[in-house]
Amino acid sequence: METPHANLLDAKFAAEAEAFDATDPLAGFAKQFLRPSTPDGRSIRHFAGHSLGLQPLQVRDYVQEVLDDWASLGVEGHFAARRPWLSYHELLTEPTARLVGALPAEVVVMNTLTVNVHLMMVSFYRPTPKRFRILIEGGAFPSDQYAVASQAQFHGFDPALAIQVLWPRPGEATLRDADILETIARDGAEIALILLGNCNYLTGQRFDMAAITRAGHTQGCLVGFDLAHGAGNLLLNLHDDGPDFAVWCNYKYLNAGPGGLGGVFVHERHLAGGDMPRFCGWWGHDKAARFQMGPHFQPMPTAEAWQLSNPPILALAALRASMALFDAAGMPALTQKAAWLTDFLHRQLLTLPAGAVTVLTPPEPHRRGTMLTVRVPGKAAELVGYLQRHGLEVDLRRPDIVRIAPVPLYTAAQDVAALGVRMRAFWEDHG
Ligand SMILES: *Cc1c(COP(=O)(O)O)cnc(C)c1O
C-alpha cells in the first residue's frame, strides 16, 4: 500500500518533470538511441551510462559503410573507401578536441584505456632516486592501481613505497579539495607523477583539475588525469587547465560500444621536439614519410605520435556515430541539463525514509558530475533487482553501493521521476 504522502510526492515530481521535459532543447536526442526491453516488452530506462552507454541508432549505418567498402574494395579501401581507412582516425580528432577542450593536435583516439595509461606512463612517469612516487586517489579503479604499481615495479621501485594514496579523513566518504592540495604542497618534491581520476568512478567526486595541476607543476610533478568518468560527463578544458596528459574510455558516457576505443590528450608543451621517451610504432611515425618504410622513427608532431598500430576501423566507425551526437548537442548544453537532472535525482533521494540511503557523492554541483553514488545498507542488491524488474537499470557495486547516472543525452526528467516513484514504493514494501 502506498501512503497518500508518497502519492503526493509522486504527483509533485511528475508535474515538475513534465514541465522540464516540455522545454528541454535536448529532448529529441533520446530517440537517437536503441534500448533493451523488459520481458513484457517495455523499453528500459537506462541509468548506467557511466558503465556502458546505450547504442546510438546511427552506429549500424556507420559500421555497415565500412563493411560494404571492405567487401567491394578489399585492400583498396585504405585509399578508396568513402572515408579512406588510412586517415579514418582523423575524423575523430576535431570532435574529440571539442569534447575535452583541447587543441586538435593534442588528442588522438587509440587503443583502450588501460593500454593508454601505460603508454602515457612510459612517457610521463620518469622516476629518479629522489623523486619516484606516484600520487593516486584511494579507491581508484583497480586497473589504474595495477597499472601504477606495475609501472613502479618496472622501474625497480617497491610499490608499497612508490604509490602514495590520498584517503578521505576518517568518517568522511570523499576527499577534501584542500587536503589534496596540501598533500601535494607537502610531499610534492618526492612525487614524480600525480594521476587522479575525475570524477572518481565509485563516489562520483569531481576534482579541481586546474588547481591540482597548478599545485603539481609548482612542485615539479607531472600531472595526468584518468577521465573515464569525466569525458562526455563534465565540461572539460584540458588545454587551459594544463595537465600533461589525460586518458579516457569512450564506451561509458560516450556510447562507443563494449570495448570501444580510448582517447588520449597530450598537452601541446610536450608535442614539440622528438625527444620524448615513448614506445613507438609505425602509426606514430610522421605520416608523410610512413610508407617510405624507413628504419628510423620520426614522430608525428601531434598526439598521434603515440599511436602504435593502424587502428580498428569498425570500432572507430561506432565511435563516430556517438561523437556526432555529442557535437550536435554540445557539452555546454549537455552539462547544463545534466546538472538539473542530477539535482532532481538528488531531491528524489532525499524523500526516502531517514537512513534508507546515504548519498556519498558531494552535494555541491561543482564537485560532482552526472552520477550519484548512494550507500544502501543491507538492501542494495534487493533494491537493484526490484528496480530492474520495473525496467529501471542502475548499477550495483556489492555489497551496498548503487550508482545512478541520469545522463543528459537520453534521459528525460520523467525517467528520473519514474525512478523516484519506484524507490519510494520499494521502501513502502521493504521498509
Ligand atoms: C572503466 C574504467 C577503466 C576500464 O579500463 P579498460 O582498460 O577500458 O578496460 C579503467 N579505469 C577507470 C578509472 C575506469 O573508470
The ligand as an SDF file (V2000), in Angstrom:
LIG
                    3D

 15 15  0  0  0  0  0  0  0  0999 V2000
   36.1450    1.9470  -16.7110 C   0  0  0  0  0  0  0  0  0  0  0  0
   37.4770    2.2790  -16.1880 C   0  0  0  0  0  0  0  0  0  0  0  0
   38.6100    1.5540  -16.6030 C   0  0  0  0  0  0  0  0  0  0  0  0
   38.4650    0.3820  -17.5480 C   0  0  0  0  0  0  0  0  0  0  0  0
   39.6480    0.1400  -18.2510 O   0  0  0  0  0  0  0  0  0  0  0  0
   39.6590   -0.5310  -19.6910 P   0  0  0  0  0  0  0  0  0  0  0  0
   41.1100   -0.5510  -19.9940 O   0  0  0  0  0  0  0  0  0  0  0  0
   38.8590    0.3080  -20.6160 O   0  0  0  0  0  0  0  0  0  0  0  0
   39.0730   -1.9080  -19.5850 O   0  0  0  0  0  0  0  0  0  0  0  0
   39.8380    1.9490  -16.1010 C   0  0  0  0  0  0  0  0  0  0  0  0
   39.9640    2.9920  -15.2330 N   0  0  0  0  0  0  0  0  0  0  0  0
   38.8840    3.7010  -14.8420 C   0  0  0  0  0  0  0  0  0  0  0  0
   39.0540    4.8550  -13.9050 C   0  0  0  0  0  0  0  0  0  0  0  0
   37.6140    3.3560  -15.2870 C   0  0  0  0  0  0  0  0  0  0  0  0
   36.5500    4.0390  -14.8640 O   0  0  0  0  0  0  0  0  0  0  0  0
  1  2  1  0
  2  3  1  0
  2 14  2  0
  3  4  1  0
  3 10  2  0
  4  5  1  0
  5  6  1  0
  6  7  2  0
  6  8  1  0
  6  9  1  0
 10 11  1  0
 11 12  2  0
 12 13  1  0
 12 14  1  0
 14 15  1  0
M  END
$$$$
